[in-house]
Amino acid sequence: MENLGGKVAIVTGASRGIGRSIAVNLAKCGANVVINYKKDEKGAYQTLDMVKQVGSVGMVVQGDVSLYSNAERMVQYALSKMGKVDILVNNAGISKIGLFIDMREDEWNFIIDVNLKGVLNCTHSVLKHMISKKAGSIINISSMWGNVGAACESIYSASKGGINLFTKSIAKEMAPSNIRVNAVAPGVIDTEMNSWLKEDEKKNLMEDIPMGKFGQCEDIAKTVCFLAGESSEYITGQIITVDGGMI
């Protein structure tokens, strides 16, 4: 387990699923955690309770990461309460299943605004602080579909592919300032986002995964903790795919 004692982390979209698991596992490693949410206040405070149960300090901040003003306010609030931000996990994201030809402009704008622009907004806001102290780790949550694309999730795939290239590009810019930027690309993870799948669809999907099972939120969270800690101090600009060998 990484030693993140004394570190402060912001996790966006941390009211449930992968975001919650990331927040709790960072706390288990000793980090103080800022829990961001957009709508699910109850879920965010449940995450906070879990952070406190493992002996760490946490706080909840509401904000829509697709709005730059909200992202900046979140970072400034964290700085005012915690004094610094060492780790940013850009986890907030949404998905919509369907043919591209059937989608409306407002629907793809929404996906791009949250998934891609949200990463830009939060990263830009936190870099102002990280550059001044020449230290920091940013971890973006992408997707295996950002590597290869998925039918019926074309805009989602495009947004995640954009995150991958932004990760690689900004990592090169920030390396001289000792700021590392990486991404984790989950495969099929057992979360509410995949709860719409029927049992036969789940079985068929599992057959495409060499390890024969869906991943768990902790699989992603533990990878994030590794990328946030000293064990990965020479790793930057990488997309770590955690998919059970599917791609």
ZADO-1210 file (C-alpha; in nm, 4 decimals, padded with zeros to 6 digits):
<atoms>
<atom x="00.0000" y="00.0000" z="00.0000" code="MET" pos="1"/>
<atom x="00.1281" y="00.3441" z="-00.0944" code="GLU" pos="2"/>
<atom x="00.2127" y="00.5897" z="00.1817" code="ASN" pos="3"/>
<atom x="00.0212" y="00.9092" z="00.1021" code="LEU" pos="4"/>
<atom x="00.0311" y="01.0464" z="00.4543" code="GLY" pos="5"/>
<atom x="00.0121" y="01.4260" z="00.4587" code="GLY" pos="6"/>
<atom x="-00.1100" y="01.4441" z="00.0980" code="LYS" pos="7"/>
<atom x="-00.4320" y="01.6157" z="-00.0099" code="VAL" pos="8"/>
<atom x="-00.6348" y="01.4685" z="-00.2960" code="ALA" pos="9"/>
<atom x="-00.9343" y="01.5945" z="-00.4917" code="ILE" pos="10"/>
<atom x="-01.1543" y="01.3253" z="-00.6465" code="VAL" pos="11"/>
<atom x="-01.4273" y="01.4404" z="-00.8852" code="THR" pos="12"/>
<atom x="-01.7493" y="01.2424" z="-00.9170" code="GLY" pos="13"/>
<atom x="-01.6807" y="01.0666" z="-00.5872" code="ALA" pos="14"/>
<atom x="-02.0357" y="01.0094" z="-00.4637" code="SER" pos="15"/>
<atom x="-02.0507" y="00.6476" z="-00.5873" code="ARG" pos="16"/>
<atom x="-01.8875" y="00.3714" z="-00.7885" code="GLY" pos="17"/>
<atom x="-01.5287" y="00.4087" z="-00.9031" code="ILE" pos="18"/>
<atom x="-01.4984" y="00.7631" z="-00.7662" code="GLY" pos="19"/>
<atom x="-01.6062" y="00.6542" z="-00.4187" code="ARG" pos="20"/>
<atom x="-01.3654" y="00.3615" z="-00.4210" code="SER" pos="21"/>
<atom x="-01.0807" y="00.5899" z="-00.5294" code="ILE" pos="22"/>
<atom x="-01.1574" y="00.8368" z="-00.2500" code="ALA" pos="23"/>
<atom x="-01.1705" y="00.5636" z="00.0159" code="VAL" pos="24"/>
<atom x="-00.8556" y="00.3892" z="-00.1026" code="ASN" pos="25"/>
<atom x="-00.6612" y="00.7166" z="-00.1126" code="LEU" pos="26"/>
<atom x="-00.7783" y="00.7711" z="00.2444" code="ALA" pos="27"/>
<atom x="-00.6609" y="00.4217" z="00.3411" code="LYS" pos="28"/>
<atom x="-00.3183" y="00.5236" z="00.2122" code="CYS" pos="29"/>
<atom x="-00.3263" y="00.8253" z="00.4434" code="GLY" pos="30"/>
<atom x="-00.4386" y="01.1056" z="00.2124" code="ALA" pos="31"/>
<atom x="-00.6894" y="01.3706" z="00.3122" code="ASN" pos="32"/>
<atom x="-00.9650" y="01.3682" z="00.0514" code="VAL" pos="33"/>
<atom x="-01.1832" y="01.6351" z="-00.1083" code="VAL" pos="34"/>
<atom x="-01.4986" y="01.4633" z="-00.2345" code="ILE" pos="35"/>
<atom x="-01.6640" y="01.6327" z="-00.5311" code="ASN" pos="36"/>
<atom x="-02.0174" y="01.5658" z="-00.6479" code="TYR" pos="37"/>
<atom x="-02.2679" y="01.7324" z="-00.8789" code="LYS" pos="38"/>
<atom x="-02.6149" y="01.6095" z="-00.7700" code="LYS" pos="39"/>
<atom x="-02.5858" y="01.3130" z="-00.5333" code="ASP" pos="40"/>
<atom x="-02.5263" y="01.4931" z="-00.2025" code="GLU" pos="41"/>
<atom x="-02.6368" y="01.1929" z="00.0029" code="LYS" pos="42"/>
<atom x="-02.3933" y="00.9669" z="-00.1786" code="GLY" pos="43"/>
<atom x="-02.1103" y="01.2173" z="-00.1322" code="ALA" pos="44"/>
<atom x="-02.1628" y="01.2279" z="00.2426" code="TYR" pos="45"/>
<atom x="-02.1742" y="00.8488" z="00.2518" code="GLN" pos="46"/>
<atom x="-01.8317" y="00.8549" z="00.0846" code="THR" pos="47"/>
<atom x="-01.7173" y="01.1060" z="00.3461" code="LEU" pos="48"/>
<atom x="-01.8301" y="00.8730" z="00.6243" code="ASP" pos="49"/>
<atom x="-01.6281" y="00.5918" z="00.4676" code="MET" pos="50"/>
<atom x="-01.3216" y="00.8160" z="00.4438" code="VAL" pos="51"/>
<atom x="-01.3541" y="00.9042" z="00.8115" code="LYS" pos="52"/>
<atom x="-01.4024" y="00.5389" z="00.9071" code="GLN" pos="53"/>
<atom x="-01.0550" y="00.4550" z="00.7774" code="VAL" pos="54"/>
<atom x="-00.9083" y="00.7336" z="00.9885" code="GLY" pos="55"/>
<atom x="-00.8594" y="01.0070" z="00.7321" code="SER" pos="56"/>
<atom x="-00.9836" y="01.3639" z="00.6980" code="VAL" pos="57"/>
<atom x="-01.2310" y="01.4513" z="00.4248" code="GLY" pos="58"/>
<atom x="-01.4662" y="01.7198" z="00.3071" code="MET" pos="59"/>
<atom x="-01.7440" y="01.7445" z="00.0500" code="VAL" pos="60"/>
<atom x="-01.7596" y="02.0049" z="-00.2278" code="VAL" pos="61"/>
<atom x="-02.0495" y="02.0372" z="-00.4721" code="GLN" pos="62"/>
<atom x="-01.9643" y="02.1461" z="-00.8236" code="GLY" pos="63"/>
<atom x="-02.0293" y="02.0840" z="-01.1914" code="ASP" pos="64"/>
<atom x="-01.6866" y="02.0167" z="-01.3425" code="VAL" pos="65"/>
<atom x="-01.8135" y="02.1021" z="-01.6908" code="SER" pos="66"/>
<atom x="-01.8192" y="02.4665" z="-01.5764" code="LEU" pos="67"/>
<atom x="-01.4778" y="02.6282" z="-01.5362" code="TYR" pos="68"/>
<atom x="-01.6028" y="02.8574" z="-01.2601" code="SER" pos="69"/>
<atom x="-01.7163" y="02.5547" z="-01.0582" code="ASN" pos="70"/>
<atom x="-01.3861" y="02.3718" z="-01.1072" code="ALA" pos="71"/>
<atom x="-01.1875" y="02.6768" z="-01.0009" code="GLU" pos="72"/>
<atom x="-01.4115" y="02.7329" z="-00.6976" code="ARG" pos="73"/>
<atom x="-01.3656" y="02.3693" z="-00.5926" code="MET" pos="74"/>
<atom x="-00.9871" y="02.3945" z="-00.6078" code="VAL" pos="75"/>
<atom x="-00.9799" y="02.7263" z="-00.4243" code="GLN" pos="76"/>
<atom x="-01.2080" y="02.5885" z="-00.1534" code="TYR" pos="77"/>
<atom x="-00.9807" y="02.2874" z="-00.1113" code="ALA" pos="78"/>
<atom x="-00.6772" y="02.5138" z="-00.0837" code="LEU" pos="79"/>
<atom x="-00.8473" y="02.7354" z="00.1721" code="SER" pos="80"/>
<atom x="-00.9501" y="02.4397" z="00.3908" code="LYS" pos="81"/>
<atom x="-00.6645" y="02.1932" z="00.3349" code="MET" pos="82"/>
<atom x="-00.3791" y="02.4317" z="00.2497" code="GLY" pos="83"/>
<atom x="-00.2646" y="02.2498" z="-00.0631" code="LYS" pos="84"/>
<atom x="-00.3583" y="01.9991" z="-00.3342" code="VAL" pos="85"/>
<atom x="-00.1082" y="01.7230" z="-00.4109" code="ASP" pos="86"/>
<atom x="-00.3288" y="01.4843" z="-00.6107" code="ILE" pos="87"/>
<atom x="-00.6109" y="01.5427" z="-00.8576" code="LEU" pos="88"/>
<atom x="-00.8209" y="01.2515" z="-00.9807" code="VAL" pos="89"/>
<atom x="-01.0413" y="01.3501" z="-01.2732" code="ASN" pos="90"/>
<atom x="-01.3029" y="01.0780" z="-01.2421" code="ASN" pos="91"/>
<atom x="-01.6373" y="01.2505" z="-01.3136" code="ALA" pos="92"/>
<atom x="-01.7923" y="01.1144" z="-01.6303" code="GLY" pos="93"/>
<atom x="-02.1150" y="01.0198" z="-01.8040" code="ILE" pos="94"/>
<atom x="-02.2155" y="00.7799" z="-02.0797" code="SER" pos="95"/>
<atom x="-02.5027" y="00.7342" z="-02.3229" code="LYS" pos="96"/>
<atom x="-02.5659" y="00.4206" z="-02.5259" code="ILE" pos="97"/>
<atom x="-02.7068" y="00.4566" z="-02.8754" code="GLY" pos="98"/>
<atom x="-02.6352" y="00.5089" z="-03.2428" code="LEU" pos="99"/>
<atom x="-02.4600" y="00.8353" z="-03.3235" code="PHE" pos="100"/>
<atom x="-02.7106" y="00.9090" z="-03.5997" code="ILE" pos="101"/>
<atom x="-02.9898" y="00.9091" z="-03.3404" code="ASP" pos="102"/>
<atom x="-02.8162" y="01.1486" z="-03.1019" code="MET" pos="103"/>
<atom x="-02.8919" y="01.5191" z="-03.0672" code="ARG" pos="104"/>
<atom x="-02.6335" y="01.7953" z="-03.0517" code="GLU" pos="105"/>
<atom x="-02.7198" y="01.8794" z="-02.6912" code="ASP" pos="106"/>
<atom x="-02.6586" y="01.5157" z="-02.5936" code="GLU" pos="107"/>
<atom x="-02.3087" y="01.4974" z="-02.7394" code="TRP" pos="108"/>
<atom x="-02.2276" y="01.8440" z="-02.6061" code="ASN" pos="109"/>
<atom x="-02.3197" y="01.7230" z="-02.2574" code="PHE" pos="110"/>
<atom x="-02.0938" y="01.4172" z="-02.2817" code="ILE" pos="111"/>
<atom x="-01.7997" y="01.6185" z="-02.4142" code="ILE" pos="112"/>
<atom x="-01.8515" y="01.8961" z="-02.1591" code="ASP" pos="113"/>
<atom x="-01.8450" y="01.6607" z="-01.8605" code="VAL" pos="114"/>
<atom x="-01.5980" y="01.3951" z="-01.9740" code="ASN" pos="115"/>
<atom x="-01.3395" y="01.6003" z="-02.1620" code="LEU" pos="116"/>
<atom x="-01.3943" y="01.9644" z="-02.0769" code="LYS" pos="117"/>
<atom x="-01.4334" y="01.8701" z="-01.7098" code="GLY" pos="118"/>
<atom x="-01.0813" y="01.7254" z="-01.7150" code="VAL" pos="119"/>
<atom x="-00.9473" y="02.0407" z="-01.8796" code="LEU" pos="120"/>
<atom x="-01.1254" y="02.2676" z="-01.6318" code="ASN" pos="121"/>
<atom x="-01.0070" y="02.0880" z="-01.3193" code="CYS" pos="122"/>
<atom x="-00.6532" y="02.0320" z="-01.4460" code="THR" pos="123"/>
<atom x="-00.6100" y="02.3961" z="-01.5479" code="HIS" pos="124"/>
<atom x="-00.7428" y="02.5134" z="-01.2117" code="SER" pos="125"/>
<atom x="-00.5143" y="02.2913" z="-01.0032" code="VAL" pos="126"/>
<atom x="-00.1995" y="02.3398" z="-01.2118" code="LEU" pos="127"/>
<atom x="-00.1755" y="02.7024" z="-01.1047" code="LYS" pos="128"/>
<atom x="-00.1067" y="02.5728" z="-00.7539" code="HIS" pos="129"/>
<atom x="00.1003" y="02.2672" z="-00.8437" code="MET" pos="130"/>
<atom x="00.3381" y="02.4619" z="-01.0668" code="ILE" pos="131"/>
<atom x="00.4111" y="02.7071" z="-00.7868" code="SER" pos="132"/>
<atom x="00.5316" y="02.4250" z="-00.5601" code="LYS" pos="133"/>
<atom x="00.6774" y="02.2131" z="-00.8413" code="LYS" pos="134"/>
<atom x="00.5033" y="01.8946" z="-00.7331" code="ALA" pos="135"/>
<atom x="00.1835" y="01.7056" z="-00.7985" code="GLY" pos="136"/>
<atom x="00.0194" y="01.4017" z="-00.9509" code="SER" pos="137"/>
<atom x="-00.2838" y="01.4142" z="-01.1784" code="ILE" pos="138"/>
<atom x="-00.4681" y="01.0935" z="-01.2676" code="ILE" pos="139"/>
<atom x="-00.7388" y="01.0997" z="-01.5341" code="ASN" pos="140"/>
<atom x="-00.9962" y="00.8217" z="-01.5534" code="ILE" pos="141"/>
<atom x="-01.0321" y="00.7273" z="-01.9179" code="SER" pos="142"/>
<atom x="-01.1722" y="00.4035" z="-02.0670" code="SER" pos="143"/>
<atom x="-01.0568" y="00.1132" z="-02.2780" code="MET" pos="144"/>
<atom x="-01.2963" y="00.2517" z="-02.5409" code="TRP" pos="145"/>
<atom x="-01.0782" y="00.5614" z="-02.5523" code="GLY" pos="146"/>
<atom x="-00.8073" y="00.3334" z="-02.6904" code="ASN" pos="147"/>
<atom x="-01.0048" y="00.1481" z="-02.9573" code="VAL" pos="148"/>
<atom x="-01.3555" y="00.2993" z="-02.9798" code="GLY" pos="149"/>
<atom x="-01.6910" y="00.1336" z="-02.9169" code="ALA" pos="150"/>
<atom x="-01.9946" y="00.1055" z="-03.1427" code="ALA" pos="151"/>
<atom x="-02.3002" y="00.2790" z="-02.9934" code="CYS" pos="152"/>
<atom x="-02.0708" y="00.4803" z="-02.7660" code="GLU" pos="153"/>
<atom x="-01.8972" y="00.6930" z="-03.0274" code="SER" pos="154"/>
<atom x="-01.9098" y="01.0249" z="-02.8413" code="ILE" pos="155"/>
<atom x="-01.8147" y="00.8625" z="-02.5113" code="TYR" pos="156"/>
<atom x="-01.5215" y="00.6941" z="-02.6874" code="SER" pos="157"/>
<atom x="-01.4193" y="01.0224" z="-02.8486" code="ALA" pos="158"/>
<atom x="-01.4262" y="01.2015" z="-02.5142" code="SER" pos="159"/>
<atom x="-01.2109" y="00.9339" z="-02.3522" code="LYS" pos="160"/>
<atom x="-00.9721" y="00.9262" z="-02.6489" code="GLY" pos="161"/>
<atom x="-00.9362" y="01.3013" z="-02.6051" code="GLY" pos="162"/>
<atom x="-00.8487" y="01.2472" z="-02.2390" code="ILE" pos="163"/>
<atom x="-00.5761" y="01.0008" z="-02.3397" code="ASN" pos="164"/>
<atom x="-00.4072" y="01.2431" z="-02.5774" code="LEU" pos="165"/>
<atom x="-00.4480" y="01.5345" z="-02.3386" code="PHE" pos="166"/>
<atom x="-00.2833" y="01.3198" z="-02.0697" code="THR" pos="167"/>
<atom x="00.0158" y="01.2455" z="-02.2902" code="LYS" pos="168"/>
<atom x="00.0502" y="01.6064" z="-02.4063" code="SER" pos="169"/>
<atom x="00.0154" y="01.7830" z="-02.0716" code="ILE" pos="170"/>
<atom x="00.2487" y="01.5286" z="-01.9097" code="ALA" pos="171"/>
<atom x="00.5252" y="01.6485" z="-02.1430" code="LYS" pos="172"/>
<atom x="00.4513" y="02.0122" z="-02.0595" code="GLU" pos="173"/>
<atom x="00.4483" y="01.9536" z="-01.6855" code="MET" pos="174"/>
<atom x="00.7401" y="01.7121" z="-01.6466" code="ALA" pos="175"/>
<atom x="00.9967" y="01.9940" z="-01.6017" code="PRO" pos="176"/>
<atom x="00.7836" y="02.1186" z="-01.3099" code="SER" pos="177"/>
<atom x="00.7922" y="01.7726" z="-01.1462" code="ASN" pos="178"/>
<atom x="00.4183" y="01.7240" z="-01.2046" code="ILE" pos="179"/>
<atom x="00.3180" y="01.3815" z="-01.3289" code="ARG" pos="180"/>
<atom x="00.0046" y="01.3202" z="-01.5378" code="VAL" pos="181"/>
<atom x="-00.1249" y="00.9709" z="-01.6126" code="ASN" pos="182"/>
<atom x="-00.4544" y="00.8041" z="-01.6981" code="ALA" pos="183"/>
<atom x="-00.6262" y="00.4829" z="-01.5987" code="VAL" pos="184"/>
<atom x="-00.8408" y="00.3212" z="-01.8680" code="ALA" pos="185"/>
<atom x="-01.0896" y="00.0813" z="-01.7049" code="PRO" pos="186"/>
<atom x="-01.2398" y="-00.2115" z="-01.8896" code="GLY" pos="187"/>
<atom x="-01.5802" y="-00.3469" z="-01.7925" code="VAL" pos="188"/>
<atom x="-01.6197" y="-00.2643" z="-01.4247" code="ILE" pos="189"/>
<atom x="-01.9050" y="-00.3884" z="-01.2062" code="ASP" pos="190"/>
<atom x="-02.0746" y="-00.0523" z="-01.1388" code="THR" pos="191"/>
<atom x="-02.4176" y="00.1066" z="-01.1696" code="GLU" pos="192"/>
<atom x="-02.3139" y="00.2374" z="-01.5126" code="MET" pos="193"/>
<atom x="-02.3299" y="-00.1225" z="-01.6396" code="ASN" pos="194"/>
<atom x="-02.6414" y="-00.2227" z="-01.4439" code="SER" pos="195"/>
<atom x="-02.8561" y="-00.1920" z="-01.7572" code="TRP" pos="196"/>
<atom x="-02.6989" y="-00.5087" z="-01.8997" code="LEU" pos="197"/>
<atom x="-02.9169" y="-00.8201" z="-01.9004" code="LYS" pos="198"/>
<atom x="-02.7794" y="-01.1417" z="-01.7542" code="GLU" pos="199"/>
<atom x="-02.7234" y="-01.3009" z="-02.0956" code="ASP" pos="200"/>
<atom x="-02.5484" y="-00.9835" z="-02.2135" code="GLU" pos="201"/>
<atom x="-02.3225" y="-00.9918" z="-01.9078" code="LYS" pos="202"/>
<atom x="-02.2389" y="-01.3567" z="-01.9765" code="LYS" pos="203"/>
<atom x="-02.1546" y="-01.2861" z="-02.3397" code="ASN" pos="204"/>
<atom x="-01.9413" y="-00.9899" z="-02.2391" code="LEU" pos="205"/>
<atom x="-01.7517" y="-01.1940" z="-01.9828" code="MET" pos="206"/>
<atom x="-01.6654" y="-01.4442" z="-02.2541" code="GLU" pos="207"/>
<atom x="-01.4773" y="-01.1648" z="-02.4326" code="ASP" pos="208"/>
<atom x="-01.2651" y="-01.0975" z="-02.1233" code="ILE" pos="209"/>
<atom x="-00.9674" y="-01.3370" z="-02.0966" code="PRO" pos="210"/>
<atom x="-00.9846" y="-01.3292" z="-01.7156" code="MET" pos="211"/>
<atom x="-01.3529" y="-01.4255" z="-01.7403" code="GLY" pos="212"/>
<atom x="-01.4936" y="-01.1657" z="-01.5031" code="LYS" pos="213"/>
<atom x="-01.5817" y="-00.7992" z="-01.4658" code="PHE" pos="214"/>
<atom x="-01.3385" y="-00.5758" z="-01.2840" code="GLY" pos="215"/>
<atom x="-01.4140" y="-00.4250" z="-00.9458" code="GLN" pos="216"/>
<atom x="-01.3984" y="-00.0587" z="-00.8470" code="CYS" pos="217"/>
<atom x="-01.1050" y="-00.1405" z="-00.6187" code="GLU" pos="218"/>
<atom x="-00.9029" y="-00.2583" z="-00.9194" code="ASP" pos="219"/>
<atom x="-00.9141" y="00.0953" z="-01.0546" code="ILE" pos="220"/>
<atom x="-00.8717" y="00.2594" z="-00.7138" code="ALA" pos="221"/>
<atom x="-00.5562" y="00.0642" z="-00.6329" code="LYS" pos="222"/>
<atom x="-00.4051" y="00.1612" z="-00.9679" code="THR" pos="223"/>
<atom x="-00.4823" y="00.5259" z="-00.8937" code="VAL" pos="224"/>
<atom x="-00.3126" y="00.4982" z="-00.5539" code="CYS" pos="225"/>
<atom x="-00.0037" y="00.3522" z="-00.7227" code="PHE" pos="226"/>
<atom x="00.0071" y="00.6408" z="-00.9716" code="LEU" pos="227"/>
<atom x="-00.0393" y="00.8922" z="-00.6905" code="ALA" pos="228"/>
<atom x="00.2486" y="00.7586" z="-00.4817" code="GLY" pos="229"/>
<atom x="00.6261" y="00.7420" z="-00.4862" code="GLU" pos="230"/>
<atom x="00.6331" y="00.3922" z="-00.6381" code="SER" pos="231"/>
<atom x="00.5447" y="00.5509" z="-00.9740" code="SER" pos="232"/>
<atom x="00.7690" y="00.8585" z="-00.9444" code="GLU" pos="233"/>
<atom x="00.9274" y="00.7947" z="-01.2883" code="TYR" pos="234"/>
<atom x="00.5967" y="00.7239" z="-01.4640" code="ILE" pos="235"/>
<atom x="00.4211" y="01.0023" z="-01.6536" code="THR" pos="236"/>
<atom x="00.2229" y="01.0389" z="-01.9742" code="GLY" pos="237"/>
<atom x="00.0997" y="00.6794" z="-01.9555" code="GLN" pos="238"/>
<atom x="-00.2424" y="00.5240" z="-02.0137" code="ILE" pos="239"/>
<atom x="-00.2710" y="00.2234" z="-01.7822" code="ILE" pos="240"/>
<atom x="-00.5415" y="-00.0089" z="-01.9126" code="THR" pos="241"/>
<atom x="-00.7100" y="-00.2220" z="-01.6448" code="VAL" pos="242"/>
<atom x="-00.9413" y="-00.4541" z="-01.8380" code="ASP" pos="243"/>
<atom x="-00.8661" y="-00.8165" z="-01.7533" code="GLY" pos="244"/>
<atom x="-00.6838" y="-00.8585" z="-02.0852" code="GLY" pos="245"/>
<atom x="-00.9874" y="-00.7703" z="-02.2983" code="MET" pos="246"/>
<atom x="-00.7946" y="-00.5424" z="-02.5347" code="ILE" pos="247"/>
</atoms>
